[in-house]
Amino acid sequence: MREFIQKMRNAGLVQDIEEEISSVFEAPKLASKTDKLLFFHKLDGQSRAVMNVTASRKALSVALGYDEKEIVKNLADSEYNGIVIKEGELNMHPPDLLSLPIMKHFPKDAGRYLTSAIVFSEYGGISNASIHRMLVLDKNHLAARLVEGRHTHNLLKAALSNGEKLPVAITIGTHPLVTFASCTRVPEGKELAFASELMGGKLSVFECANGVKVPEAEIVLEGFITANMADEAPFVDITGTYDPVRPAPVIEITGMHVKNDPIFHGILPGGNEHKLLMGMPYEPKIYRYVAGVTTVRNVSLTTGGCGYLHGIVQIRKNTQGDPKNAIMAAFAAHTSLKHVVIVDEDIDIYNMEDVEYAIATRVRGDEDIMVIKGVRGSSLDPCRIGDGMNVKVGVDATMVMGKEDEFIRAKWDE
C-alpha cells in the first residue's frame, strides 16, 4: 500500500493532514469533503492513517496502470489466473484492538468499526477473501456482519457443523488491488489469483499460525469466527442510512502482526470509496452479460445511485429490441440493481447531465420504460419490502433506429 500511496502522491492526489485529528467523527467528516487520498499523520495524536484510498475512478486507474475509461472493458477480460507464491510465515503478538485508531464514523453507530479490513478464510480446502464491517467489542473480539448465503457465511456454517471454529486472518492497509479483488464476485477461491493478475501476474502471501494465508499488509489479525453471537449495528451502509441491529457472529482475535509505524486504512461508510468498492466490481459482470445480447461499449454504476442501485449502460444498437434485452441482461448480472438506463454511443455515461439529456429527448414513457414488479432487489434499499423485495425499472434512452438524423446534436466542429 505504501508504494501505491507514493504513486498517488506523484499524481497530485494526496492531501496530507499534519494537525492532530480524532478518529471519532473528525477524520470521517474530512473524508466526506473530498475524493483525494487523505493521509493523517497524527490521528488520535500518534497514529498514521489513510482514507479515500480509492475514492475515484482516477485512483483505481493509478493502481491498475491504465486509463480510467478502459477499466471496465479490461476487467471484463480477466481470467483470474495470477500466480500466488507463499513466501514465509508471520510472527504474531498478543492482540490489542484498542491500540489501533479504529474509527467511529457517525453519531448513532454502535461503536468503532473496521471498514476496510479484508477477511481471509479457509476451510475444507476452500478459501475466500471478502470485506465485512466489524464492530470492536473489546481488545480481542469483533462482531462481524456476515450476509447469509455469501461465501464467508457458508464456510462458517461448514465449520460449525463439524463442531469447529472458522480460522480467519484479517488484513488492514492492503494494496488497493487486493482490496478490489476481494470485493469482486470471482470463481470460488480465486480472489488472490485475481489480485495477482491485476498486479502483474505474481503475488506473495504469508501464512499465519492458524494456517490462513494473507498478502502483505500494514496490520494482520488472526483468529477464529466462533458460534457466539453479539448484537451488531446501527451502522451506516451504502445508502447513507443506518442499517438495523442484528445478531452477528463473534470473531476471537488470537494474534496481531503490525509493521513498524503502521498506516491504518479506514473507509468512510456511504462515502465514495465505499460506493466504488461495492459497486464497481459489478460493472465488468454487467458488461459481459450485456455483451451476450448486443454490442456493449461501457458500463457505470453511478455515485448518485449509491454506486450500487443505478446503472448506465452504453451500447451500439444493432436492432430496435437491443436496449430491452440489455436491460434484462443488466438485471440478471447484478440482482441488487434497481434502475438501469440504456444509452447510445454519443452519450457520456460519466456525465449525468448528458444521461438526463438522453432521457429527455429519446424516451417515450409508454414504449421505452420497462417496469418489473415483485423481484428481489437490495436488502440495503430503505424502500424495500421485507428482506429485499422491490420493483425494478429499465429505461431505453436510445435513438429510434432509422431516424438517427432527427437526433443529430449540433456541434461547432461539424
C-alpha angles and dihedrals in degrees: 000000000000091000090051092050089054090051089052090048090052089052091053092246100121126091115195118214106200100171124084112276129184122237088218108086097315100083093041091050091054091048090054092061100058144026092219119111106262116213112197112199097182108030106170086357099292116035132088118224143162134211132182091036091158103010094139141038088246090061091050090049089054089054094046096041099230140087117293092233089062096050101095097045092046093047090049088061094054117131099191090230106129120137119252115201125194108225104177146294133301123236111228130208131195109291125245113173090178090066091064123084093243109171136235104210110185135021097251096045114125090237142293115346137199104222106165098042117123116216112214113194135178131187135154092000092305122115134193140179124198142142119252127175109243128197117214109236099173139324094303108019134077133181110221127202104226115181111225114250094022120118101262091048091050092051090049091052090051092051095045092048087061092048092254137118121240112250113225141172121203123205127200121187097027127163107279093237090058087050091049092049090050089055093051126093101237133161112291113292095001101112095103092042089052091048089050091051091051091049095052105282106296132073129176121219134188128212122236124214091262091055098255115132123219137178123242113297140162092243130018124190121189129195146103137286105232138200089253119108134206134179112268128193163003087174132156111246135187097300093054091248128112117267112222127254115272134166110263135189116264120234116211110210112212102172144015132204117193130181120230108278092357125209111228118211122212127181118209108235109240090008126125095267090054090048094048094048094044099044111023095067086065093057095078090048091052088047092054094046094048090046086063092065106029144350106295122198106178145340133212133181102206129235091225089055089058089262086276116053103049126057136184117201121191116205142168104236115229098170132015091251096053097096094057090048088050090052092054092045092052093051090048091052096049112026093188091059109116107178127019130183122200115208140179127255093263093063119091104226092198092057109075092193089059091048090049088051089056091050091047097049106027106038128090107188096215094053109022105046119083117197119193116189131197099024134137113264135162121320086213095063108106091214095054121123114236113323096351114316111148149142123268125207127198122191124201102208096168131118119264108258113249092024099070091123089067090060099049110136116221115246133180092228096053 
